[in-house]
Amino acid sequence: MNNLYVISGVTGMTGNELVRQILAGNKGSVIGFDNFFCSSIDTVEDCIDDPRFTFFQYDLNNIAQMAEIGYLVNREKKNYDKLFYINCAAVVHTEYFYRVNTTFDTNVVGMRTFLDQAIEVGADAYINCSTSEVYSMQSFKEGGVKESDFLLMSDAEHSQRTSYATGKLLTEFFMKDAVNNGKIRGASLRFANVYSKNERFAKHILPHIVNSLIDNGKVVLLENSKINKRTFLHNIDSCAAVLHLLEHDDALDGSVYNVATDEEISILDLVALIGSKLGIENPEITFSGYRESDPERRVLSTEKLRTRTGWEPKITLSEGIDMIVDFRKNS
């Protein structure tokens, strides 16, 4: 199969690994773009010279630049079996969740613009990368939260952070509406705590702990960390989920799919695990600051995705941490 993949946010955690898996699997070619808001060209340096990968330093909300992407796609699509659009552009780092205008412009307006282009050029499918943040305060129950469960979200009186989740939730409605009206095939993926070995701005919890312990032998955590538990999804697995979906047209019905692991760990045990890998027993932890409307646990059911596509995670948390540590020590 020789497909053309058009990927926004292509140097981010999901985008860069998608390029790698598409090229390694000989699935076709990639047209990708990014504005480097939270990433760098470094993440795709091993792919940039491959003639099957065309990169642009473009912004999703720049009308002229997106018109150029559309023109290029229209010119090239006849050379491929299928055309897929994958929206990975997002304001994803926690510190930006509270910037309402930025999250709206990128996550909502940008997604809708990219979806409109996919429809206009006749793309075969559109994958919308959403987030488990949409579960907000109702992100745990025995067996994992399901896509069909009703949501209990904190509002503006509690936390501006939820503006990020609200925007992502709206994109899922855009996706479902486009499919219901026969404009395109597609689906939305709610990723849970995705991480990679090479986050350029390492402010997520895993690279934060690794970097802190390597640099200082200790770590500063939020007060929430005393009780919080999380599951973590490696970007190798999140990207495999995207490609699995694209191979199952019957699953591209506008649905929402959870993408996560069942491997839950407390943040304190996470520090101890990383410390043990670095030869640090009982790492020193200092607690400072508190995050409002932060769920204690976030466990998602992935039964729907597994049943409909056969996807399952391959990278254990221990293996993923080893990748982060190795990359940090060798960079």
C-alpha positions in Angstrom: 0.0 0.0 0.0 1.3 3.4 -1.0 -0.5 6.1 1.0 0.0 9.8 1.5 -0.2 11.0 5.1 -0.6 14.7 5.9 0.3 15.4 9.5 0.0 18.6 11.6 2.3 19.0 14.6 4.6 16.6 13.0 7.6 17.2 15.3 5.6 16.8 18.5 5.4 13.6 20.5 2.8 11.9 18.4 3.7 13.3 15.0 7.4 12.5 14.9 6.9 8.9 15.9 4.1 8.6 13.3 6.6 9.6 10.6 9.1 7.0 11.8 6.5 4.2 11.9 5.0 5.1 8.5 8.5 5.2 6.8 9.8 2.1 8.6 6.6 0.2 7.7 6.8 1.3 4.0 3.3 2.6 4.3 3.8 5.5 2.0 4.9 9.2 2.2 4.4 12.0 4.6 3.7 15.7 4.2 4.2 17.2 7.7 4.4 20.6 9.2 5.0 22.2 12.6 5.5 25.7 14.1 7.9 24.4 16.8 5.7 25.7 19.6 6.6 22.8 21.9 9.0 20.8 19.7 12.0 20.9 17.5 13.2 19.6 14.1 15.6 17.5 16.2 12.8 14.9 16.8 12.7 14.0 13.1 16.4 14.4 12.3 16.6 10.7 11.5 13.8 11.0 8.9 14.4 14.5 7.4 16.6 13.3 4.5 14.2 10.6 3.5 12.6 11.6 0.1 9.3 10.2 1.3 9.1 12.9 4.0 8.4 16.5 3.1 8.6 19.0 6.0 7.4 22.6 6.3 7.9 25.0 9.2 4.3 26.1 8.9 1.6 27.2 11.4 -1.8 25.5 11.4 -3.6 28.8 11.8 -1.7 30.6 9.0 -4.2 30.7 6.1 -1.6 31.2 3.3 0.6 28.4 4.6 -2.3 26.0 4.9 -3.4 26.9 1.3 0.1 25.8 0.2 -0.3 22.5 1.9 -3.7 22.0 0.3 -2.3 22.9 -3.1 0.6 20.4 -2.7 -1.8 17.6 -1.6 -4.1 18.1 -4.5 -1.1 17.9 -6.8 0.4 14.8 -5.3 -2.7 12.7 -4.2 -3.1 11.1 -7.6 0.2 9.2 -7.1 -1.1 7.4 -4.0 -3.6 4.7 -3.1 -5.2 6.6 -0.2 -4.9 10.0 1.4 -5.0 10.3 5.2 -5.0 13.5 7.4 -3.8 13.2 11.0 -4.2 16.1 13.3 -1.5 16.0 16.0 -1.2 19.8 16.5 -2.2 20.7 20.1 -1.3 22.8 23.0 -0.3 19.9 25.2 2.0 21.0 28.1 0.2 21.5 31.4 1.5 25.0 31.9 -0.4 26.0 28.7 -3.7 24.4 29.6 -4.6 27.6 31.5 -4.1 29.9 28.5 -7.6 29.8 27.1 -7.0 31.8 23.9 -4.0 29.8 22.9 -5.7 26.4 23.5 -8.8 27.5 21.6 -6.9 28.8 18.6 -4.8 25.7 18.1 -6.9 22.9 19.5 -10.4 24.1 18.2 -10.0 26.5 15.3 -6.9 24.8 13.9 -8.4 21.3 14.1 -11.6 22.5 12.3 -9.6 24.2 9.6 -7.5 21.1 9.0 -10.6 19.0 8.9 -12.2 21.3 6.4 -9.1 21.0 4.2 -9.2 17.2 4.4 -12.8 17.2 3.3 -12.0 19.6 0.4 -9.1 17.6 -1.0 -11.1 14.3 -0.7 -9.1 12.6 2.0 -10.1 9.0 2.7 -9.9 9.5 6.5 -9.1 12.0 9.2 -7.7 11.1 12.7 -8.4 13.6 15.4 -5.9 13.3 18.3 -7.9 14.3 21.4 -7.1 13.7 25.1 -8.1 11.9 28.2 -8.3 15.4 29.9 -11.9 15.4 28.7 -12.7 13.0 31.6 -11.7 15.8 34.0 -12.9 14.9 37.5 -14.5 11.6 36.4 -11.4 9.8 35.2 -11.5 6.6 37.4 -13.8 3.7 38.0 -13.3 0.0 38.4 -12.5 -1.5 35.0 -11.6 1.9 33.6 -13.6 4.8 32.3 -15.3 4.1 29.0 -15.9 6.4 26.0 -19.6 6.1 26.5 -19.6 7.3 30.2 -21.0 10.7 31.0 -18.5 13.3 31.8 -18.1 15.3 35.0 -16.0 18.3 34.2 -14.8 21.1 36.5 -15.9 24.6 35.2 -14.5 28.1 35.1 -15.2 28.6 38.8 -12.8 25.8 39.6 -10.0 25.7 37.0 -9.2 27.3 33.7 -7.3 24.1 32.9 -10.6 22.6 31.8 -10.8 25.0 28.9 -8.2 22.7 27.2 -10.5 19.6 27.8 -13.6 21.5 26.7 -11.9 22.5 23.4 -10.7 19.0 22.7 -14.2 17.7 23.4 -15.7 20.1 20.9 -13.3 18.7 18.2 -14.8 15.3 18.8 -18.2 16.7 17.9 -16.7 18.2 14.7 -15.3 14.8 13.8 -18.6 12.9 14.5 -20.6 15.5 12.6 -18.4 15.3 9.5 -18.7 11.5 9.5 -22.4 11.5 10.2 -23.0 13.8 7.2 -20.9 11.6 4.9 -18.2 14.2 4.4 -15.3 11.9 5.4 -14.4 8.9 7.5 -12.5 9.3 10.8 -12.3 9.0 14.5 -11.0 10.7 17.6 -8.4 9.2 20.0 -8.3 10.1 23.7 -4.7 9.6 24.6 -3.8 9.1 28.3 -0.5 10.7 29.5 1.5 10.2 26.4 5.3 10.4 26.9 8.4 10.0 24.7 12.1 9.7 25.3 12.9 13.0 23.7 10.5 15.7 24.8 12.3 18.9 24.0 10.5 20.9 26.7 10.5 18.2 29.4 7.9 19.5 31.8 5.7 16.4 31.9 6.1 14.3 35.1 8.2 11.5 33.7 11.0 13.5 32.1 10.8 16.0 35.0 11.6 13.2 37.5 14.3 11.7 35.4 16.0 15.1 34.7 15.7 16.2 38.3 17.2 13.0 39.7 20.1 13.0 37.2 20.9 16.6 37.7 20.2 17.1 41.4 19.6 13.7 43.0 16.3 14.9 44.2 12.9 16.1 42.8 10.3 18.8 43.5 6.7 17.7 43.1 3.3 19.2 43.6 1.4 18.4 46.8 -1.1 16.4 44.6 1.7 13.9 44.0 1.3 12.6 47.6 -1.9 10.8 46.5 -2.0 10.8 42.7 -1.8 7.7 40.6 -1.4 7.6 36.8 -1.0 5.3 33.8 1.5 6.3 31.1 1.4 5.6 27.4 4.5 5.5 25.3 4.3 7.4 22.0 5.3 4.3 20.1 2.1 2.7 21.3 -0.1 5.8 20.8 1.1 6.1 17.2 0.5 2.4 16.6 -3.1 3.0 17.6 -3.5 5.7 15.0 -2.2 3.4 12.2 -4.3 0.5 13.5 -7.4 2.6 13.2 -6.5 3.7 9.6 -6.3 0.0 8.7 -9.9 -0.7 9.9 -12.3 1.4 7.8 -15.3 0.0 9.8 -13.9 1.6 12.9 -13.7 5.1 11.3 -17.3 5.9 12.1 -16.7 9.1 14.0 -16.2 7.2 17.2 -14.1 8.1 20.2 -11.5 5.6 21.3 -9.5 5.5 24.5 -5.8 4.8 24.1 -4.0 3.9 27.3 -2.4 1.2 29.4 -3.6 -0.7 32.5 -0.2 -0.2 34.3 -1.2 2.2 37.0 1.5 3.6 39.4 1.5 6.2 42.2 3.7 9.2 41.6 5.7 8.4 44.7 6.3 4.9 43.5 7.3 6.3 40.1 10.0 8.4 41.7 11.3 5.3 43.6 11.3 3.3 40.4 13.2 5.9 38.4 15.6 6.4 41.3 16.3 2.6 41.4 17.2 2.7 37.7 19.6 5.6 38.4 21.2 3.9 41.5 19.5 6.4 43.9 17.9 4.8 46.9 15.0 6.7 48.6 15.3 9.8 46.4 14.7 13.1 48.3 11.3 14.6 47.4 10.2 18.2 48.2 6.5 19.1 47.8 5.6 22.6 46.6 2.5 24.0 45.0 -1.0 22.5 44.4 -3.0 22.0 41.2 -6.7 22.6 41.4 -9.2 20.2 39.9 -6.5 17.5 39.4 -8.0 13.9 39.5 -6.4 11.5 41.9 -6.5 8.7 39.4 -6.9 8.3 35.6 -7.6 4.8 34.4 -9.2 4.3 31.0 -10.9 1.2 29.5 -9.4 0.4 26.1 -11.7 -2.5 25.4 -13.4 -0.7 22.4 -10.1 0.0 20.6 -8.7 -3.5 21.3 -11.9 -5.2 20.1 -12.3 -3.1 16.9 -8.7 -2.9 15.8 -6.6 -5.5 17.7 -4.4 -2.8 19.1 -2.6 -3.3 22.4 0.3 -1.5 24.0 3.7 -3.0 23.7 6.0 -0.8 25.7 6.0 -1.4 29.5 6.5 1.6 31.8 9.8 0.1 32.9 11.0 -0.1 29.3 9.8 3.4 28.6 11.7 4.8 31.5 14.8 3.1 30.4 14.4 4.8 27.0 14.1 8.2 28.7 17.1 7.6 30.9 19.3 6.4 28.0 18.3 9.3 25.8 19.0 11.8 28.6 22.4 10.3 29.4 23.5 10.2 25.8 22.3 13.6 24.7 
